[in-house]
Amino acid sequence: MPKILVVEDERDIALVLKNDLKLEGYDVDAVHDGLDGLERARAGGYDLILLDVMLPKKDGYAVCRELRAAGVRTPVLMLTARAQEAEKILGLELGADDYVTKPFSPLELRARVKALLRRAAPATELVETSLFGDIEVDFARAEVRRAGALIETTPIELKLLSTFIKRRGRVLTREQLLDEVWGLNSAPTDRVIDNHIMNLRRKIETDPQQPRYIVAVRGLGYRFDG
Ligand code: CA
C-alpha cells in the first residue's frame, strides 16, 4: 500500500485529503506545519508527499528545497493557492514533481497522485547495477562479473543477490527470502535456500568459508554486508 505524507496547515483540507486518499487505498499521515513535514519526510518511508506552499514555521518551497538538498527523492506534489505561473515554476525548480492549484477537485488530485506514484515506482524498485569488493552486478543485463570476468549465475542466484542488495545491511529471514525469491508458488526447504546461498557465496566471496558479503545471522537468517 503506497504511503503518502500530507503537509497542510488547514486542518479541514488536510482531513478531506486524508479521508479521500484513504478511500483510494493509500496509507496517509498528515502533519500541519513545515518543520514537522520536513522531519517526517526526511525520516523516509513515504512514496509521495503532498506539500502545501503556505505553511507555518517553514514554507513548502523551503521544505522542498531542503529535502532535495538532503538527497530525499520522494516525489513531491505541491498544493499551491497561487495562480501565478511564476510561483508554480518556482516549485518545480526547487525539486517538486508536479503541482495542483487550490481549490482542486478530488478527481484531479487523485489523477495526479496516481500518475506520480506510477512514474516513481520503477526508479525506486529497480537496482540497475551494484558494486562491492571486486564484484560487479548488472541486473539489466543479468550479468555478474568478478574482477571484470563474467561469472555464471542461475536466475535464483541473481534474484537472491538483488534481494540482498536492496536490503543491504538488514537481516533477512529464510521466510522473507522464500517470499521474495521463490514466490508463493513453490516452497523450498530451509536446506534448499541454504544450498543456493552456499553456491552464491562460492561465486562472490573471496573465502566462502569466511563470508564477508552474505553473512549468516545465527537463529535469524542472513544479512548482506557488501
Ligand atoms: Ca496553507
Boltz pocket constraint, residues with backbone or C-beta under 6 A from the ligand:
constraints:
  - pocket:
      binder: B
      contacts: [[A, 8], [A, 9], [A, 10], [A, 52], [A, 53], [A, 54], [A, 55]]
      max_distance: 6.0
